[in-house]
Amino acid sequence: MVLLDLFGLDESSVTYDMTRAHSADILFLKARAFMWCITIGTASLLIGNICGVFDINFFGIVWNTLGHIWNG
């Protein structure tokens, strides 16, 4: 797996660690991931609202840029 290779891990050590993990460890990992998802989701909604207040339209910028690239 490419992602594991980036962090210097091999698949067998990760599999071994996951089989030896305690159920409470897995619960804490899931809770941490859940909290990060809530934090990132809330932050993205707040940033989107702030951009809207300052009239920054990312979709319009991307659409116009792609239109200029497509039309030459």
N, C-alpha and C positions, 0 to 999 in steps of 0.2 A: 504494500500500500504506500502510495507516494506521500501522503500526509504523515504517516508514521515515520517514514524515512527522513523527512524534514526535521523531526524532533529527535532523531537518533534512537528510535525505538524499533524493535523488530516485532513481527506479528506473534511469535511464540511467547515472548515475555509479556506482551499485553494480554494474550489469552490466559496465561498462567496467573497474572495478577487479577484478572476479572474472575477467575474461578476461585481464587483465594479470598476475594473481597467479602467482607461482612455485609449483611443486608443493611445494617445501619449506615455503612459507608455509601452504599448505592443510594439510600434514601437522602443522605446529605448532598450527594452529587446532583440528584434530581431536583432537590430544593434549591440548590445554588443556581442551577440552570434555569429553573422557573423564575427565580428572583431577577436574574440577569435579563430574561426575556421581558418581564414586566418593566424593568428599568429602561431598557433600550426602546421598547414600544412607547412608553410614556415620553421619553426624551425626543423620539422622532416626531411624535404628534405635537409636542411643544415647539420644536424647531420648525415644523411645517406651519404652525399657526403664526409664529414670529415672522417667517418669510412672507406669509400672506399679508401681514400688516404692513411690511415694507415693500409690498408689490413685487416680490421676487417670484417668478413663475418658472420653476425648473423644467416642467414639461414643455412649456412654450419655447424655452431656450433650446432644448434638445430637438424639438420638432422643427424650429426654424433652421438650426444648424444642419440637420439632416436634409431639409429641403434645399438649402444652399449647396450642399455637397452633391445631392442628386441632380439638381438642375445645372450644376457647373458653375 
